[in-house]
Amino acid sequence: MTITGDQITAVVGLIAIVGALVGLRRWSRPRLGKVWRDLIAIRDMWLGRDAVLDSITREEISPSLPSIGVQMAQTKGQLEFAIAKLHAIEHEVTNNDGSSVKDSVDRIEERLRTGDERFQRIEAALSTMAEAQPALYSALEAIAKASPPELERPDLD
């Protein structure tokens, strides 16, 4: 049996095709694996899945994922709760019948304003007294240094 040129060409071509297929598989396998994982993640997101458990220890490896409908219902409930809280906060920060925090702050600010006015009046009075103090001190000192007049004692008999 003799090997002809056509047979050698066929064998070399077959080896080239097998090599190309192996190279294509090595190149595409990581990329196809990522695409496959993404498709599984999309399926799990839409349909949900149970918790992933270790087959030997029964320990939870990954928590269960609820379906998109369950997640939307949970989100709706959380949004309704947040909106109710916002309405309660709005009630407290706007003026109403005097029971809100805003009304309390307004009352406190009014008291502070009147207190500031009173403080300024007291400060002005103290300043006037401080200005008059040296003159008063001088007058008292002069009285103390002056010789006391003879006091007449009334007869009590």
Stockholm file with secondary structure:
# STOCKHOLM 1.0

chainA/1-157         MTITGDQITAVVGLIAIVGALVGLRRWSRPRLGKVWRDLIAIRDMWLGRDAVLDSITREEISPSLPSIGVQMAQTKGQLEFAIAKLHAIEHEVTNNDGSSVKDSVDRIEERLRTGDERFQRIEAALSTMAEAQPALYSALEAIAKASPPELERPDLD
#=GR chainA/1-157 SS CCCCHHHHHHHHHHHHHHHHHHHHHHHHHHHHHHHHHHHHHHHHHHHCBCCEECTTTCCEEECCBCCHHHHHHHHHHHHHHHHHHHHHHHHHHSCCSSCSHHHHHHHHHHHHHHHHHHHHHHHHHHHHHHHHHHHHHHHHHHHHHSCCCCCCCCCCC
#=GC SS_cons         CCCCHHHHHHHHHHHHHHHHHHHHHHHHHHHHHHHHHHHHHHHHHHHCBCCEECTTTCCEEECCBCCHHHHHHHHHHHHHHHHHHHHHHHHHHSCCSSCSHHHHHHHHHHHHHHHHHHHHHHHHHHHHHHHHHHHHHHHHHHHHHSCCCCCCCCCCC
//
